[in-house]
Amino acid sequence: MNPFITRGYAGSEYFCDREQETNDIIKLLTNGNNIALISPRRLGKTDLIRHCFAQTEIKNDYYTFLIDIYSTSSLRDFVNMLGKAILDELKPRGRKVWEKFLTALNSLKAEVTFDFAGNPVWGMGLSSIENPDATLDEIFHYLNHADLPCIVAIDEFQQINSYANGEDVEATLRTHIQRCPNATFIFSGSRRHLMGKMFTSPSRPFYQSVITMGLTPIACDKYVEFCHEMFAQHEKNIAEGVVEHVYELFDGVTLCLQRVMNVLFMNTPVGGVATLEMVDESVTYLINLLNDNFETMFSQLPEKQRAVLIAIAQEENVKSISSGAFNKKYRLLSPSSTVAANKALIDKDFVTSENGHYRVYDRFLALWLRGRN
């Protein structure tokens, strides 16, 4: 098995560091604290949550549920995803456990089907949830009366802002959570400004209701140690400076690092050595694989947004998007049109804003864009 996992959580043996973050999260959760975990995407928030859930302090004494609401657009979507996640997590624990959950779902009981082995299947469509508020009441009633304390992690929580009645949904969830002492919650999000508003604005329902944690890239020395150990376990080696070069090239973004190291490991024979030259070959290989996808995404952008995206990629890190110097350097139409195009790119997740600086979100896309010119 290639030890550099690029999708999902494969166990603690393939998980790099995050020891302090893991300890902090477990202590906070087991002492009844709700957490807002905020960081850019691709740094490993979701895998960190799964890693915490896999530790004995949590695994043996709690029911844990994780949902990603990035694709949801309404409370009905949210309720459907939460209910399915709870049922899927409870099924392996036996009939007595999942029956208690189904008993609580009076509004949907007739919609749950069963497979050939007699296990329940959350097969209903969204149209089956006629009254999402009532179903949400039932789900929270279950959480509050489950035979073990529950931990619910909601990934990409800022997506609620896009619901037509987003603040009403926030208020509804806040009320339910306040009345549910048997459950603690992790609200994970990648859009710092939206998550910040939700939890730090006095006018918002979740104001001062959580302990906020940020997530920064894994320390370079820890990742270097991890990589050398993984290679050594499979009788392979890495030349000095290779991992550091990959780390610097991708600013420590976990998913990007893992993808490059996965290919490096794949291309290094047993007894062989991964070299700096192989890094460039691996990056080129990955970009070539992504080429058609990038071409499609790029061609679908309006011309002004394409020009601004290329400029940001070339600059790598833009402090003032509206500066005359930046607009003149890349022959953009005007500062005002650049600001508008950049806002659209942020909304589409092509560009990210961190501490007042703008850069292309996907580091591979940035390299692909720079290679076009």
N, C-alpha and C positions, 0 to 999 in steps of 0.2 A: 504494500500500500504506500502510495506517495504520502509522506507525512505533512506536506504543505497543503492543508485543506483550503479549498476555495469556495466551498458552499456548505453551509450548515455547521453544526457543532458535532465533533466526532469523539469527544472525551478529553479528559484533563491531560492525557499524555501528548495530545497534539495542540494544546492550548498554551500560548506563550505568556508568561508572567501575569500581569494584572492581579498580583497577590494582594496588594494594598486595597485596590478597588473592590476585590471580592470580599475581603474581610470587612470593609466598611459597609458594603451593601447588606451582607448577611447580618451584621450586628444591628443595623438600623431596622431591617425588616423584622427580625425576631424580637425586637423591642417595640414593635407597634408603630413604626414610622412609615409614612408614605414618602416616596422619592420621585423627584423629577430628574431624569438622566438625560443630559443635553450634550450633544456633540455633532459634528458633521457626519454625514453618512460615510460608510465604508471604513469606519474606525473600529468596528466590532462591538457595538452596543448590544445587539441582539444575541451574539454568541456569548458575551459577558453575562447577560441575564441567564441564558441557558446553563452556563458554567456554574453560576451561583445556585441555580435550581438543582444541579446535579450533586452538590455538596451534601454530606450526610446530615448536617444541621438543618437543612431545608428538606431534602429528599425524604427522610424518614418520618418527618413530623408535620408536613404541610401538603395540602393539595396546591399544585402550581398550574397556572393557566397563562398562556402567552398568545396574544393576538396582534396581528399587524393590520392596522386600519387604513393603510396608505391608499388602498383601492376603494374605500367606502365613500359614499357621497350623501348619506342620510342616516338618521337614527335607526331606521329600519335595517339598513345595511349593517350598522354597528351591532344591533341586537342579534341579527342573524349570525354574524361572525363570532360573537361572544358565546352564544348558545352552542354553536357547533364545536368551538374550541373546548368548552367545558365537557361536553359529552365525549368527544374524542379522547380527552385526557382521562376521563373516569372509566371508560370501557375496559381497559386492561386490568382494572382493580377489582373487577367482579360484579356480578349481577346486583348484589345487595347495595353496592355503592352507587351504580348508575341509576338504579330504580328510584333511589331517593331524589335524584335530580329530576327525573321524568315526572315523578309524582308532584313536584312543585310547578311543573309547566302545564297548568290547567288549560291555558289558552291554545296550546299547541299539541297536547297529548295525542289527539287523533291523527296528527300529521306525521308523527315519528313512525318510520317503518323498521322492519327487522330483516337481517340477512339470514342465510341458510343455517347459520350456527346459533341463531337466536339473539344476536347482538343488535342493539339499536343503531339505526342509521339516521343521521340528520339530513334527510332527503328533501325537506320542504323547500320550495322556492320562496322568494321574498313576498310573493303575493299571499302566502300562507300566514304571514305575520300581519294580521288585520289591525292589531292595536299594539304597536311597538312599546308604548309606555307601559301597558299592562304586562307584556312579556318581560320587560326590563324589571318591573316590580317583582315578578316571580323569580327571575334569575337572582336578584339580590336577596330575596327571601331565602333561597337555597344557600347562597354564600354565607349568610349570617347564621344559618342553622345546620351547616355541614358538620359532620362528626370530627373533622380536623380543621384547624385554622387554614385559611386560604390566602394565597398570594396571586394577585392578578397583575400581569404586565401588559400594558397597552402600548404597542410600538407605533411610532409616527403619530403620536397623540395630537400634534398640531393640525392634523387633517380635519379635525372637528371645526376649525375655523372656516372651512370651505362649505360646510353644510348650510343650507338655506336658513336654518334657525340655529346656527352654531352656538350662540351665547345661551339660548334656552336649553340646549343639550348640555352645555357646561354646567348650568345651574341644576339641571335634573340629576346629572351624575354626582355633582358635589353633595346634593341632599342625600342621595342614596348612600354614598360613601360615608358620610357623617353618621348615618344610622346603621352602619354595618361594622361593628367592632370585631367581628370574626374574620375580617379580611383586611389585608394591607395591599397597597397598590404601588406599582412602578409606572410612571408616565415617561415614556422614552420618546425623544424627538430630535430631529436633525436640523430644523430651522430655528436657529437660536433666537432671532428677533420675535418670531411668533410664539415660541415657547416662553420666552422671557415675559412677553405681555400677559400671557395666560396666568403666570404664577407670581408675577411681581407687581402687577397693576392693581391698585386698591379697588378699582371699579369692577374687577373680574371675579367670578365665583370662587376660583381656586386660589385667590390671594392668600399667602402665608399658610397654606394648608399642607405644604410639603417641605422636605429638605432637598435643596437643589444640589446636584452633583454634575460637574463637567467631566468630560473624558478627553484626554489628550493622547497623542500617539504613544505607543509603547516605546520606552527608552531604547535608544539605539544599541547600547551595550547589552541590554537584555535580549534584544532580537538577534544580535550577532551571536551571542552565546547559544540561543535556541537553535539557530540554523546550523552552527557547527556540530551541535549535539545530534541533531536529526540526521545530518549527513554521516557522522561517525557511526551511528547505530546501524547504518546500512552499508558500512565499509566504503564510504566515499569521503572525499575531502573538498574543502573550499580554500582557494588561495586567499592570502591576506588582503584585506581591503575590498573584497568583492561584495560582501553583505553591506558594508558601510556605503559603498557606491550606489547600490540599489536603494538603500534607505534614503540617501540624499536626493537621488533622482526623483523619488516619489513622495518626498516630504513625510516619510513615516506612515503613510496611509496604509492601514493593515491589509486591505483586500488587494491593493496593487502589489505590495510586497509579496504576499502569498502567491499571487499569480506568476510573478517573475521567478520566485524561488521554486515553484512547482515545476516550471519548464526547465530551469537549471538542473534540478534534481533528476528530471526525466531524461535529460540529455547527457548526464554524467554517468559513465559506466562504473560498475563496481571496481574499486581500486583506482578510479580516475580522480581528476581534480577539476572543479569548476573554476574557470578563469574569468578575468575581466572581459576578455574578448567574447566570451560566451554570454555575458550579460547583454551586450548590444544585439547579438544574434537572437536572444530570447525575447527582448523587447520588440525587435522587428517582427519576429514570428507572431507575437500576440497582436500587434497592430495590424498585420496583414489579415489575421483571422477576423478582426473587427472591422476591416475596411468597408465591406458592403453595408454593414449596419450604420457606420458613421456617415457614409455617403448618403444613405437614405435620410437619416435624421437631418443632416446638413442641408440637403436639397429642399427639404420641406420648410425651412426657415425663410422668412422674408429677407430680401436683399440687404436691408439696413442692419438686421440682426446678424446676418452672416458676416458682414464687414466688421461689426463691433466684436463679435465672438473671435474672429481671426486676430483682431488687434489685441484683445485681452490675452489670447494664447501666446502671441508673440512677445508681449510685455511680461508675461508670467504672473506678475503681481502688480495690480493697478491701484494706486492710492486715491487719485482724483480722476474719476471717470469723465468729469466735465471740464477738465483743464484744457486750455487752448493748446498747450504743447502736445498733449496726448492726441488730441483730435487732429492737429496739423501733421504730426509724425505719421499717422496712419491714414491720412487723407479722408477723414470722416466728414460727413456733411456739415454738422454743427453740434456744439455741446448739448443743446436741448434735445436733438434727435438721438444723440448717443445715449443720454440719460434715459429716454423713453425706451430705446431698444434694449438697454442693459436691464431695465426693470422687467421687461418681457422675458429676457433670458433667465433672470433669477426665478421668475414665476414658473418657468418651464424646466427648472433644475439644470440648466446648462452652465450657469454662473453661480458662484457662491460669494457671499459677503461675510468676511470674518475680520472683526476689529477695524472696520472701515476700509478694508482692502478687498479688491475684487479679483477673482481668478476663475479659470475654467474648472468646474466641479470634478469632472472625470479626467484624471491625469493622463490616461491613455489617449483620450480625445484631444487634449492639449498638445501632446506630442504629434498626433496625426495631423492636426491643423498646422503646426509649425512645419511639418514635412511637406505640406502642400505648396509652400512658397519658397 
